[in-house]
């Protein structure tokens, strides 16, 4: 079995391990005799996929099976099958993933283990809600068939359980029927945080998907300004062919981070202007454009230089969301450590079947910084961290 060094997507030096490529369940069972964690495509930002033992088992090689019913939208596949590969085979038949994170380079097992959420959480909840069943391989060699009715405790503990209950070797999920492979996106700029919450309360229910980008460099009366992007599936006339974009690449790691206060301020001004000029208009975007904008640049995580970056992700309860998010923004603005990847979106009140699932009813925020801002943990009274 081949071995390779792998880091988390944040590329922090302390977040690295040796991953063994696994191509069969027999090899996986052999690996399970030593302490470690299963690993998919390595897109987790922090250390949740890094084992304290420094050993991991890379499962993308377990992608030899996809069984898909074009009539019902039920799909069964091996653990290492990526979300992108699933879309390649199902979208042309009018079926799409019920929930998708910000990248297609996620294994089906990783999607379940992290109970991923997407821009449609207020409608569809987490990925775990659409999981019908999975096979779980324990270190004892026992294989458990898990669903809401069969081994339900293992089912609930594994969804969002980050691989701590065993290794998912295959899964069955329910896909969502879609009319096309495109989205009709409405772009609405807002001048501050108060406008964001007013806008969300007014229009969130109009869209199946929504997300807001924030300008972290804005201050004063413009603190929290940004761009709200609400979307619904476009009509059947736009077709089911998946339109993939020209892929750019960051070919090397610069000696220093390209992300700093001047570059963030420049980027954010341009990004806001580019979208604000389309205020209250609808634009047609492909599925990849809307759901996976960062996938357009492979190895984009290299722009932060050899020291990598930190992602800060949290959700604040609806009862205190305005004050809490304002405090977070104020702390970030005061630190001068801006983020060009800063998003807000609303989480719905639909419960996940997973006991350890992250989302809850409230406002979700995600930021990426070249340095750790630990002060954010103490800046507000109560948050849930990812």
N, C-alpha and C positions, 0 to 999 in steps of 0.2 A: 504494500500500500504506500502510495506517495505521501510525503509530508511536506508542508510548506508553512512559512511564517505568515500569520494573518493578524491584522489589527482591526479595531472597530473602525467604523466609517469616519469617526472624528480624528483618527490617525494620531492619537495621543501616545507617547512613547510607553507609558505605563500600561496601556491597554493593548497588549499583544500576546499571542500565544502560538503554539505549534498545532496546526490542524492536519489531521490525517484524512486523506481522501477515501471515502467509503463508496464502494460500488455495488454492494450486496448486503442483505440482512445478515448473512453469516459473518461478514467482515465487521458489521456494526456490532453484533453481539460480542465479538472478540474485543472490540474497543471498549465496550461497556464494563469490562472487568476491571478497568482502571478509572479513577476519578476524572471527570471531565464534563463537557457540555456539548450538545449537538450545535452545529453552526450551518447556516444556509449560505447566502450570498454576501454576508458581512456588511449589511447596510444599517445595522443598529448603530446609532451615533455614539452612545456611551459604553459603559462596561457591562451591560446586562447580558451580553453574549460572550463575556470573557470569563473563563473558569479560573478559580483561585489556584488550581493545580497547573495552569498554563497549558493544558491539553484540551483539544477540541476535535470533534469528528465532523468533517465537512460532508454534508448530505446532498449537494446538487447532483452527484452522480446517480442518485436514486430517483431518476426521472424517466423510467422506461415505460410508464403506463399511463395513458389517459383514456378513460371510457366516458363517452359523452352522449347523452340522449337528446337529440335535437328537438324532440317533441315536448319533453318535460323540463329540460334545462338542468337536469341532474348530472353532476360530473364527479367521477372518481379518478384519483390520480395518485402517483407515488409522492413521497415526502419532498423530494428535491425539485419537483416541477415548479417552475417560476410562474408568477402571475402573468408575465408577458407572454409566455408560451401558451398559457390557457387562453388568453385573448386572441392569439393568432389562430387558434383552432375553433373558437366558439363565436366570435363576433360576426363572422360572415354568415352565420346561421341566425343572427338576431338575438344572441344571448351575451351578456356581459357580466363582469364581476359585480356582486351586490355591494361590496365595499372595497375601496382601494386606497392605499396610502399614497404618499407623494412620489413613489418610485415603483416601477414594474418589476424591478430586480429583487424580488422577495420570494422565497419558497413558500409553498402552501403550508408546510409545517411551521415555518416561521410566522406566517400570518396568523395561525391559530395560537401558537405559543405566546405571541405578543398581543393577541386579540386586537389587531390593528383597527384603526378608525380612519375615516376619510372626510371629505367635504360634504358628505350627505348624512352625517351622524344624526342630525335632527329628524331625518326621515327613516333611515335604515338601521340605526344603531351600529354596533360593532360587528366585525367579521364573524365572531363567535355565534351570533344569532342565526347565521345562515349555514352553519356546519351541521350536517345531518349525523355523521358518525366518523370515527377514525380508529385506526389500529395503533395501540400503544405498546411498545416493546420495553419491558422492565429489565433492569440489570440482572435479575435472577434468570432471565431467559424466557419468562412468561410473557405471552402476547395477549393483551386485553382488547376486546372489541368494546368500544365506548360510544354511548349515545345518551340522549336524555332519559332513555328508559332502560338501557343496559349498562351496568357499571356507572350509574349516574354521578356518583361522587368523584370518580376518576375523570369523568367527562368535565365536570365543573372545575375541578382542580387544575386540569391541564390547559383549558382555555384561559390564556393570560398567565399561565404558570411558568413561563420562560424556560421550559425544558426540564424543570426540577422533578417531575413525576415519571420521566422516562422519555423515550424518543418516539415521536409520531412517525410511523413508517408509510402510512397511506391515509387518505381522507376522502370523504364524500361531502360535497357541498351543493347548495341550490343556487343556481345562477339567476340573473334578473333579465327579463325580456326587454329589449330596447328597439326603437324604430330605426335607428341609424348609428353610425360610428362618429357622430359629431354632436356638439353642444351649441345651443343658442345662448350666448353669454351677454348679460347686461352689465355695463360698467358704470359705477356710480362713485365719484370722488366724495370724500367728506373732509371737513376742515379741522376737526378735532375729535376727541374721544366721545364727547357728548353727542355729536352728530352721528358717530358710528352706532351707538346704542339706540338712538332714535330711529335711524335707518333700519337697523336690524329688527326692531320691534314692528316696523311698518311693513317690510318686504320679505323677511325670511320665509314666511309661509308661502310666498309666491314661487319659490325656487326649490327644486329637488337637491341642488348643490349650492353651496356658497362658501366663500372665503374672503378675508380682507387682508391686504398687505398694508403694513404700517411703516411710516417714515420715522425711524427712531431718532433721526437727527433734528427733527422739528422741535421747537420749544415754545414757551409762552402760550399765547392764545391758539397756536397751531399744534400744541402737544397732542400727539395721537392722530394726526391727520393721515389719510391713506386712501386706498382704492378698494371699494367693495365690488366683488365679482360674483353675481348670482347667475346660475345656469340651470337650464332644463334640456333634456335630450332634444335634438333637432329632428325635424320630420323625416319620414321615410324617403322623400325625394332626394335626400343627400347621400343615400346609399350606405351599405354596410361594410364597404372596403376600408380596412384600417390604413389610414394615411400616416405613414411614418416620415419623420422629418430628417433632413440632412443632419448627421451627427457630427458635432464638433468635439474636440478633445483638448484637455489640458495636458500637454505632452511631458511636462517635467514639474518637479517641485522647486519653486524658487527658494533662494537662501533665506528670505524673509517673507513674512505674510504680506500679500498684496492688499489685504483688508485692514484698513486703518481709518482714523477719523476723516482725513481729507477725501479718501476714495469712497468711503461710505456716503459722505455728504454729497459728493458729485453724482454717484450712482443714484441716490435716492431722489435728488432733484430731477434728474433725467427721467427716471421711472415714473415719478408722479406726473410730470408734464406729458409724457408719452401717452398715459392713460387718461389723464384729466381732459385732454382735448377730445376724447371720445365720450364725454359725459352723457349719461342717460341714453346711450345708443346700444343697439344689439349688434354683436359681431359673431360670425360663425367660426368656431374653433374645432379642430379635430379632437378626438378623445385624448390623444397623447399631449396635445398642446395644453388642454385644460387640466388634466389630471396629473401629468408628469412633466411639468416645465423644466425641472432640473435634469431630467434624463437626456435633454438635448445636448448636454456637455458631459462627456464621459470623464471620469476622474476629476470632477470639479472640486472635490475636497482638497486637491493639491494646492489650490490658490492660497490656502492659509499657511503655507510654508512647512518646514520640518517639525514645528512644535504642535501642529494640528489645531483643533478647535473644540470648543465646548458647546453643546446644545443645552438650552434651558427650556424645559417644557412643563407646563403646569395647567391646572384647571381650577378656577375659583367658583364657588357656589353662586347660583343666580341671586341669592339674597344679598350678596355683598359684592357683586361683580364690578359695578362702576367704580367704587372706591378702591377696590383691590387692584384692578388693572391700571388705574391712574397712578397708584403708588408704585407699581412695578415700572411704568413708563418714566416716572419722575426719577426713580433711582437709576435707571439705565441712562437717561439723559444727563443726569448729574455726573455719572461715571465717565462720560465721554467715550465709552466703548460701544459704539453703535453696531447695529446688525443690519445687513442688507437683506437677510432672510428673516423677516419678522411677520408673523401671521396671527390673526385672530379669527376665531369662528365659534359658533354656538353649538354646544352639545345639547342633545335632546334628553328627555327623561326616560327613554326606553332602557330597561335594565338588560345587561349582558348575562348570559348563563354562566359566565366565568366568575368564580369567587374572587379572583385577584385582578379583575379588569380595571383599567385606569380611568376611563371616562365617567363623568357624572353630570347631572344637569347643571349647566352654568356656561361660563366663557372659557374657552381653551386658548392658550397662547403658546407660541413657540418662537424662540430666538436663538441665534447662533453667534457666538463671540469668540474672538481669538484668545481671550483670557477668561478665567473663571470669575464670575461675579457672585461670590458666595453670599454677599449682603442681601441678594434678592430673597433668600430663604427666610430672612427675618424682617423683611420690609413690610409685610402685611400680616394680619392676625391669623388667617387660616387658608391654606391652599393644599392641593393635592399634587405632588410632584410625580413626574414620570421617570 
